């Protein structure tokens, strides 16, 4: 077995400054570290139990179906109000899914889809059988 100590998701945005502003200011993620200088510098954000790294620059936006982020929040309705007020693109308002999670979908500046999810207190994910 591999002893994984940490993990991160790496995104190569088409506009690093727009993406940095989105993840830092619109989503409110805290910066873990930055490296390099100027507008092309890399930025690593805390992402719950992992990290999200923005570094480099892509020639074109990634396929919006190639990857998705899943961000758990304590209250999806509060997150919806906060994100909408910050001008975040809301793809779908929070809804309770048939599997019991409350999910909202947003997009980053390159169209990367992000699921903002609330795990209700009565959901099986909160309890071990």
Secondary structure as the mmCIF struct_conf table of DSSP 4:
data_model
#
loop_
_struct_conf.conf_type_id
_struct_conf.id
_struct_conf.beg_label_comp_id
_struct_conf.beg_label_asym_id
_struct_conf.beg_label_seq_id
_struct_conf.end_label_comp_id
_struct_conf.end_label_asym_id
_struct_conf.end_label_seq_id
STRN STRN1 UNK A 8 UNK A 11
BEND BEND1 UNK A 14 UNK A 15
HELX_RH_AL_P HELX_RH_AL_P1 UNK A 16 UNK A 21
HELX_RH_PI_P HELX_RH_PI_P1 UNK A 22 UNK A 26
BEND BEND2 UNK A 27 UNK A 27
HELX_LH_PP_P HELX_LH_PP_P1 UNK A 29 UNK A 30
STRN STRN2 UNK A 31 UNK A 35
BEND BEND3 UNK A 36 UNK A 37
HELX_RH_3T_P HELX_RH_3T_P1 UNK A 38 UNK A 40
STRN STRN3 UNK A 42 UNK A 47
TURN_TY1_P TURN_TY1_P1 UNK A 48 UNK A 49
STRN STRN4 UNK A 50 UNK A 54
BEND BEND4 UNK A 56 UNK A 56
BEND BEND5 UNK A 59 UNK A 60
HELX_LH_PP_P HELX_LH_PP_P2 UNK A 61 UNK A 63
TURN_TY1_P TURN_TY1_P2 UNK A 64 UNK A 66
STRN STRN5 UNK A 68 UNK A 72
BEND BEND6 UNK A 74 UNK A 74
HELX_RH_AL_P HELX_RH_AL_P2 UNK A 76 UNK A 85
TURN_TY1_P TURN_TY1_P3 UNK A 86 UNK A 87
STRN STRN6 UNK A 89 UNK A 96
TURN_TY1_P TURN_TY1_P4 UNK A 98 UNK A 99
BEND BEND7 UNK A 100 UNK A 100
STRN STRN7 UNK A 102 UNK A 107
TURN_TY1_P TURN_TY1_P5 UNK A 109 UNK A 110
STRN STRN8 UNK A 113 UNK A 118
TURN_TY1_P TURN_TY1_P6 UNK A 121 UNK A 122
BEND BEND8 UNK A 123 UNK A 123
HELX_RH_3T_P HELX_RH_3T_P2 UNK A 124 UNK A 126
BEND BEND9 UNK A 127 UNK A 127
#
